[in-house]
Amino acid sequence: MSEFGKWTEVKKTRKEHQCKGCLIKIPAGSGAKYFAGRVEGEFSTGYLCKECDKYLREHSKDFEDFWHEGEIGELRREAGYRQADSEWDSGVEWQEREVAEHGD
C-alpha cells in the first residue's frame, strides 16, 4: 500500500481546529501543523497543535508508520507532559483541562 502526505507549517489558523494528536481544540490565530495525504489507504487531513508536533518530532522512533487520533496526547499524558509551551496555554494540567472542556 502506497502512503504519502505533506506537512505544512501554519503560522496562524483562521478558525478553530481540533488537534488530531491530543484532541484538544486549537484556537483561531494559533500556530499548528497541517497534514494532507493518504494514510492506511484513505485520504486524510488534519492539524496538530505545537505541543503534539514537538512530541512527534522528538519521539518519532516510537511511531512506526502512523499514529491514531488522540494517541500522541495519551502518550504525552502518560509521560507526565503538560499542555504547555503555546500562547494559548493556561498552565492547567491535562486532567483539569479535559474536565473543564468536556464538563465531566
N, C-alpha and C positions, 0 to 999 in steps of 0.2 A: 504494500500500500504506500503510495507516494504521499508524503506530508510536506507542506510548505507554508510559509507565512512571513509576515513582516511586522516588526515592532516599530512604532513611531513615537517620538517624544512629543507630548502635548504640553505646551507651556502653560496654557490656561484653558480649562474646559469651558464651553459656552453654556452648558447646563449640567445639572446634577447627574451622576452616573453611579452605578454600583460596582465596587471593586470585585472582580472575579476571583481574586486571591483570598480575600478575607470577608467578603460580602457586606462590608460597611460602606455607607454612602460616601462618594467623593463629591464635595460641594462644588457648585459652579465657580469658576475662577481659579480652581486648584490645578496644580501640575499633575500629570499622570502619564502612563504609557498606554498606547492603544495598539491592539493586535488585530490583524485580519489575515485569515488563511484557512487551510484545511487541517483539521485535527480529527483523527480516527475516522477519516473518510467523509466528514461533514464540514461544510464551510462554517467558520466561526469568527465572531468579532467580540471584542470586549476591552475593558480598561483594567489597569492595575494601579492602585494607589502607590505613592512613592515608597512607602514602607515595605509593601509586598514586592515591588520591583527590586528594591535593595536586597531584601532577604533572598529572593530568587537568584539574583546575580551572585551573592555571597555563598549560597548553598546549592549551586547548580548541579554539583555532583550527586546530591541527594535525590534529584529528579531524573528519571531515565529519559523518556521522550516527551512526556507531557505531565500535567497535574490536573486534578479535578477541581471544580469550583469549590471555594472555601478551604481547600487543603493547605494553602500557604498560611492562612490565618490560624488554622488548627495547629500547625507545626510551630508557628510563632508563639502562640499561647503556651503550648507545652514547654517550650524553651524559656519561658518567662519574659518574652519581649513585651513591650508596651506598644500601644498605638501612639507613636510619637514621631518627632522629627519633622512634622509638616506644619505649615502655617495655620491649618485648621484644627490642630490637636488641642484639646482642652486639658491634657495631662491626666485624664481619668483612666484608671486601669481598665483592661479589656472587659472583665466581668461587669463592672459598673456601667461601662458604656453600652454593652449589649442589653442590659436590663433597661437602661434609660431609653434606648432606641426601640426595643421590642415591647416594652411595657410589661415585662414578666416580673 
